[in-house]
């Protein structure tokens, strides 16, 4: 990796990861579930789009179901729903075609993601001279929220071909730095996995926390 590839100095290309199967929500697309008057994906886009140079969506199946959002839809480049690491590779491949050198990824089921996610990941990577920066809180690592250099895409493709599936483990093997985020008032990485989570997210967005 060349030294110029290590640290992002301009706004990266953003990709929202929505390639998973919503088994605990009864199947279907979590990203399209209505949440306070708009699909959950709309909340994620509203928070991430101002932070990035361009934005795409990683999702499998018929891309037409996301047409209303006006985003390029990227399918996993590896068959069999191998998980979000394949979405990271899809993002890297897309960014390379766009001429971008870095990407930022975020999960599609996190309607409260930080509005300063990108600038803090960039600062963390710069401070540590690390190739990858991953969000972390007191509860642990949030590896789907990361800043990644496109120059690692061939390494990632090889790792996926060899059976690697864990995002955090692969990133840490590449020298990723953990970037801490505060959750004192609100966990910005709260993700909607169950009907109970959905009810909590709706309550937060409407101000009804009773």
C-alpha positions in Angstrom: 0.0 0.0 0.0 1.3 3.4 -0.9 1.6 6.0 1.9 -1.0 8.2 0.2 -3.5 5.4 0.4 -3.3 5.1 4.2 -5.0 8.3 5.3 -8.1 9.9 3.8 -7.8 13.6 3.3 -10.9 14.3 1.2 -14.5 13.2 1.7 -14.8 9.5 1.0 -17.5 7.7 -1.1 -20.3 6.3 1.1 -22.0 3.0 0.9 -25.0 1.9 3.1 -24.9 -1.9 3.8 -28.3 -3.5 3.4 -27.4 -6.9 2.0 -28.3 -9.0 5.0 -31.4 -11.1 5.6 -33.9 -9.7 8.2 -34.7 -13.1 9.8 -35.5 -11.6 13.2 -38.0 -9.2 11.6 -39.8 -11.9 9.7 -37.8 -11.4 6.5 -38.1 -8.7 3.9 -36.1 -5.4 3.8 -35.6 -3.8 7.2 -34.4 -0.7 5.3 -37.9 -0.2 3.8 -39.8 -0.4 7.1 -41.7 2.8 7.9 -40.2 4.8 10.7 -41.7 8.1 11.8 -43.1 8.9 8.4 -40.3 7.6 6.1 -38.5 4.3 5.4 -35.7 3.6 7.8 -33.3 3.9 4.9 -34.4 7.5 4.5 -33.2 8.3 8.0 -29.8 6.7 7.3 -29.4 8.6 4.0 -30.4 11.9 5.6 -27.6 11.5 8.1 -24.9 10.0 5.9 -25.3 11.8 2.6 -24.0 15.2 3.8 -20.8 13.6 5.0 -19.7 11.9 1.8 -18.7 12.7 -1.7 -21.2 10.2 -3.2 -23.5 7.5 -1.9 -24.6 4.0 -3.0 -26.5 1.1 -1.5 -25.3 -2.5 -1.1 -28.3 -4.8 -1.4 -29.2 -8.1 -3.1 -32.2 -9.1 -5.1 -34.3 -6.8 -7.3 -32.7 -3.3 -7.2 -36.0 -1.7 -8.4 -37.5 -1.8 -4.9 -35.0 0.9 -3.9 -35.6 3.1 -7.0 -37.3 5.9 -5.0 -34.1 6.7 -3.2 -32.1 7.4 -6.4 -29.0 5.5 -5.3 -26.9 3.1 -7.3 -27.6 -0.4 -5.9 -24.6 -2.7 -5.6 -25.1 -6.5 -5.3 -22.6 -8.6 -3.3 -19.8 -9.7 -5.6 -19.6 -13.0 -3.7 -22.6 -15.4 -3.9 -24.5 -17.0 -1.0 -25.1 -14.0 1.2 -21.6 -14.1 2.8 -22.3 -11.1 5.0 -21.4 -7.4 5.3 -17.7 -8.0 4.4 -18.9 -8.7 0.8 -20.8 -5.4 0.9 -17.5 -3.7 1.9 -15.9 -5.2 -1.2 -18.9 -4.2 -3.4 -18.4 -0.7 -2.0 -14.6 -0.7 -2.8 -15.2 -1.9 -6.3 -17.8 0.9 -6.9 -15.6 3.5 -5.4 -12.7 2.4 -7.6 -14.9 2.9 -10.7 -15.8 6.4 -9.4 -12.1 7.2 -8.9 -12.4 7.4 -5.1 -9.6 6.3 -2.9 -11.6 5.7 0.3 -15.0 4.5 1.3 -17.1 4.9 4.4 -19.7 2.2 5.2 -22.7 2.3 7.5 -25.5 -0.2 8.3 -29.0 0.4 6.8 -30.8 -0.4 10.1 -29.2 2.4 12.2 -31.4 5.5 12.0 -29.5 7.4 14.6 -26.0 7.0 13.1 -23.6 9.9 14.0 -23.7 13.0 11.9 -20.0 13.4 12.6 -19.2 9.8 11.7 -16.9 10.5 8.7 -14.9 13.4 10.2 -14.2 11.4 13.3 -13.2 8.2 11.5 -10.9 10.3 9.3 -9.4 12.0 12.3 -8.9 8.7 14.0 -7.2 7.1 11.0 -5.0 10.2 10.6 -3.9 10.2 14.2 -2.9 6.5 14.1 -1.7 6.5 10.5 -4.0 3.5 10.2 -5.4 2.1 6.9 -8.8 1.4 8.4 -10.8 3.2 11.1 -13.8 1.4 12.8 -16.3 2.9 15.1 -16.3 1.7 18.7 -18.3 2.4 21.9 -18.1 1.0 25.5 -20.2 -1.9 24.3 -17.7 -2.9 21.7 -16.7 -2.6 18.1 -19.1 -1.6 15.3 -17.3 -2.9 12.3 -19.9 -2.1 9.7 -19.2 1.6 10.4 -15.8 2.0 8.9 -13.4 4.1 6.8 -11.6 1.8 4.3 -9.0 2.4 1.6 -10.0 1.2 -1.9 -6.4 -0.1 -2.3 -7.3 -3.1 -0.1 -10.0 -4.4 -2.4 -7.8 -7.2 -4.0 -6.7 -8.3 -0.5 -10.3 -8.4 0.6 -11.4 -10.3 -2.5 -8.8 -12.9 -1.8 -9.8 -13.2 1.9 -13.5 -13.6 1.0 -12.5 -16.3 -1.5 -10.7 -18.1 1.2 -13.7 -18.1 3.5 -13.2 -15.0 5.7 -16.5 -13.6 6.9 -16.0 -11.5 10.0 -15.7 -7.8 9.2 -14.0 -6.7 12.4 -11.4 -9.6 12.5 -10.3 -8.9 8.9 -10.1 -5.2 9.5 -8.1 -5.5 12.7 -5.7 -7.9 10.8 -5.1 -5.1 8.4 -4.2 -2.7 11.2 -7.5 -1.0 11.8 -7.8 1.6 14.6 -10.8 1.8 16.9 -12.4 5.2 17.0 -14.4 5.8 20.2 -17.9 7.3 20.1 -19.9 8.4 23.2 -23.2 6.8 24.1 -24.0 8.7 27.3 -27.1 10.3 25.9 -28.0 8.1 23.0 -26.3 5.1 21.3 -25.9 6.3 17.8 -25.3 2.8 16.6 -28.6 1.4 17.9 -29.8 -1.0 15.2 -33.2 -2.3 14.5 -33.1 -6.1 14.7 -36.4 -7.1 16.3 -40.0 -5.7 16.5 -39.1 -4.5 20.0 -36.1 -2.5 18.6 -38.4 -1.0 15.9 -40.9 0.1 18.6 -38.0 1.7 20.6 -36.7 3.5 17.5 -40.2 4.9 16.7 -40.5 6.1 20.3 -37.2 7.9 20.1 -38.0 9.6 16.8 -41.4 10.8 18.0 -40.2 11.8 21.4 -42.5 9.3 23.1 -40.2 7.3 25.5 -42.8 6.5 28.1 
